[in-house]
């Protein structure tokens, strides 16, 4: 019953806010649409708490710098965006062009300043769409949310972290803020089922994109996955362990389990 009630609220809220946003598309500027989407994400938090029994806790706000930065988030669930979005002013996000296929959504994404990646045009078009979006985000002084794995990862697994986050931060000249979470314990990936509990997101210390892309990506991967493993252990009520994550040799495209070593 919990899952049924929440999922009904999810679709009603999503459709309702999209329809409410349509008149805002004719208003100059982006303030009206951005305010409406902020209310949408807050309403979804309320629905998670009220119908699914999923509360939330945010840690590490004091680590967020002034000005622009790039958020490199762990992507365990459709729900993690609802936890992050209301915490960051002037936020934009990176998404694939599949969202544009939903009715009216393309106009909303444009108003929000989303960086829409061309996922069907090959490597050159992907790079071009990221570069164009990056330039606009830099001009607008945005904070940008990106999920480096590019996939919804099950709890205890991770995909290879793609270097788009490094290119984005390097081009903008801003730090990267790694973001860990355990929301997948309560709303796994796209699952219909929901589990009650307290979902945590934690902003980690800033990382400046160094000249060595591989070193930067290895550091971000370790920071996010180590802290995520701690948050997952906390959510399960088990011993917190130090986690060494072994990348998948097959280009990292298939999720691999972490190797856990008790401290």
C-alpha positions in Angstrom: 0.0 0.0 0.0 2.9 2.4 0.8 4.4 2.0 -2.7 1.0 2.3 -4.4 0.1 5.5 -2.6 3.5 7.1 -3.2 3.6 6.2 -6.9 0.1 7.6 -7.4 1.3 10.9 -5.7 4.5 10.8 -7.8 2.6 10.8 -11.1 -0.1 13.2 -10.0 2.5 15.7 -8.8 4.7 15.3 -11.9 1.9 15.8 -14.4 0.4 18.6 -12.3 3.6 20.6 -12.1 4.4 20.1 -15.8 1.0 21.5 -16.7 1.4 24.3 -14.2 4.7 25.2 -15.8 3.3 25.6 -19.3 2.1 29.2 -18.8 5.4 30.1 -17.3 7.1 29.2 -20.6 5.6 32.4 -22.1 7.0 34.6 -19.3 10.4 36.2 -20.1 13.3 34.9 -17.9 13.5 31.7 -15.9 12.5 32.8 -12.4 8.9 31.5 -12.7 9.8 28.1 -14.0 12.7 27.7 -11.5 10.5 28.6 -8.6 7.8 26.1 -9.8 10.3 23.3 -10.2 11.7 24.0 -6.7 8.2 23.6 -5.3 7.9 20.4 -7.2 11.0 18.9 -5.7 9.9 20.0 -2.2 6.5 18.5 -2.8 8.1 15.2 -3.8 10.1 15.2 -0.6 6.9 15.7 1.3 5.3 12.8 -0.6 8.3 10.6 0.1 8.0 11.4 3.8 4.2 11.2 4.1 3.4 8.3 1.8 6.6 6.2 1.6 8.0 6.8 5.1 11.3 8.1 3.6 12.7 11.0 5.5 15.9 12.7 4.5 19.0 14.2 6.1 21.5 16.5 4.4 25.1 16.7 5.7 28.1 18.8 4.6 26.3 22.0 3.6 29.2 23.9 5.2 31.5 22.5 2.6 29.7 24.2 -0.3 31.7 27.1 -1.5 30.5 30.4 -2.8 30.0 30.9 -6.5 29.9 28.2 -9.2 30.9 24.6 -8.8 30.1 21.1 -10.3 28.3 18.5 -8.1 29.4 14.9 -8.9 26.6 12.8 -7.4 26.2 9.2 -6.7 23.2 8.0 -8.7 21.3 5.2 -6.9 17.7 6.2 -7.4 15.2 8.4 -9.2 14.9 10.0 -5.8 18.4 11.4 -5.3 17.7 14.4 -7.5 14.8 15.4 -5.2 17.1 15.4 -2.3 19.8 17.5 -3.9 17.9 20.0 -6.0 16.3 22.1 -3.2 19.6 22.4 -1.4 21.4 24.3 -4.2 20.6 27.8 -5.4 20.9 28.6 -9.2 21.3 24.9 -10.0 21.4 23.4 -13.5 21.8 19.7 -14.3 23.1 17.5 -17.0 20.7 15.1 -18.6 20.3 13.0 -21.7 18.0 14.1 -24.5 15.5 11.3 -23.7 13.7 13.7 -21.3 13.0 16.0 -24.2 10.7 13.3 -25.7 8.1 13.8 -22.9 5.4 16.3 -23.8 6.3 20.0 -22.9 9.4 19.0 -21.0 11.8 20.3 -23.6 10.7 23.9 -23.0 11.0 23.5 -19.2 14.5 22.1 -19.6 15.5 25.1 -21.7 14.1 27.5 -19.1 16.0 25.6 -16.3 19.3 25.9 -18.2 19.7 22.1 -18.2 22.7 20.8 -20.1 21.0 18.3 -22.5 23.5 15.8 -24.0 22.9 14.4 -27.4 22.9 10.7 -26.7 22.0 9.5 -30.2 24.4 11.6 -32.3 27.7 9.8 -31.6 30.8 11.0 -29.7 31.3 14.3 -31.5 27.7 15.4 -31.0 27.8 14.4 -27.3 31.0 16.4 -26.8 29.6 19.4 -28.7 26.3 19.4 -26.6 28.3 19.2 -23.4 30.6 22.0 -24.5 27.7 24.3 -25.5 25.9 23.7 -22.3 29.1 24.2 -20.3 29.7 27.6 -21.8 26.1 28.7 -21.1 26.3 27.5 -17.5 29.6 29.4 -17.0 28.1 32.6 -18.4 25.1 32.2 -16.1 27.2 31.4 -13.0 25.3 28.2 -12.4 26.1 25.3 -10.1 25.8 22.1 -12.2 24.7 18.7 -11.0 26.0 15.7 -13.0 26.0 12.0 -12.4 29.4 10.7 -13.6 28.3 7.0 -13.7 25.7 7.8 -16.3 23.6 4.9 -14.9 21.4 4.2 -11.9 23.7 2.0 -9.8 22.3 -0.7 -7.4 23.4 -0.4 -3.8 26.9 -1.9 -3.3 27.8 -1.5 -7.0 29.3 1.2 -9.1 29.9 1.9 -12.7 33.0 3.6 -14.2 32.9 7.3 -13.5 33.0 9.0 -16.9 35.3 12.1 -17.3 32.6 14.5 -18.4 32.6 15.9 -14.8 36.3 16.7 -15.2 35.9 18.4 -18.5 32.9 20.4 -17.2 34.7 21.7 -14.1 37.9 22.3 -16.1 36.1 24.3 -18.7 34.2 26.4 -16.1 37.3 26.8 -13.9 35.4 25.7 -10.8 35.8 23.0 -8.1 34.0 19.6 -8.1 31.9 18.8 -5.0 31.5 14.9 -4.7 28.1 13.9 -3.3 27.5 10.6 -1.6 24.1 9.0 -0.7 22.3 5.9 0.6 18.9 6.7 -0.9 19.1 3.4 -2.9 18.3 1.5 0.3 14.9 3.1 0.4 14.1 3.8 -3.3 16.2 1.4 -5.3 16.9 2.7 -8.9 13.5 2.8 -10.6 11.8 0.3 -8.3 8.1 0.5 -7.6 8.8 -0.7 -4.0 9.7 1.8 -1.4 11.3 1.1 2.1 10.9 3.4 5.0 13.9 5.0 6.6 16.1 8.1 6.5 17.9 8.8 3.2 21.1 10.7 3.6 23.0 12.9 1.1 26.4 14.2 2.0 28.4 17.0 0.3 32.1 16.1 0.5 35.1 18.4 0.4 35.8 20.3 -2.9 38.2 18.8 -5.4 39.8 21.1 -8.0 40.2 19.4 -11.4 43.9 18.7 -11.8 45.9 18.5 -15.0 45.8 14.7 -14.7 42.3 13.6 -15.6 42.8 10.0 -14.5 44.1 11.0 -11.1 41.2 13.4 -10.5 38.6 10.9 -11.6 40.2 8.2 -9.4 40.0 10.5 -6.4 36.4 11.5 -7.0 35.4 7.8 -7.5 37.1 6.8 -4.2 35.7 9.7 -2.2 32.1 9.1 -3.4 32.2 5.4 -3.2 33.9 5.2 0.2 31.5 7.7 1.8 28.5 6.0 0.1 29.6 2.7 1.5 29.7 4.3 5.0 26.2 5.8 4.6 24.8 2.5 3.4 26.4 0.7 6.4 24.9 3.3 8.6 21.5 2.9 7.1 21.7 -0.9 7.5 22.9 -0.6 11.1 26.1 -2.5 10.3 29.7 -1.9 11.0 31.2 0.9 8.9 34.0 -0.4 6.8 36.7 1.0 4.7 35.9 0.1 1.1 38.4 -0.5 -1.7 36.6 -0.3 -5.1 38.1 -2.3 -7.9 37.2 -1.0 -11.4 35.6 -3.3 -13.9 38.3 -4.4 -16.5 35.7 -4.4 -19.3 35.7 -0.6 -19.8 34.0 -0.3 -16.5 30.6 -0.4 -18.1 29.3 -3.3 -16.1 28.7 -2.7 -12.4 31.1 -4.5 -10.1 30.7 -5.1 -6.3 33.1 -3.3 -4.0 35.7 -5.3 -2.1 35.3 -4.6 1.5 38.1 -4.8 4.0 37.3 -4.3 7.7 39.5 -1.7 9.3 
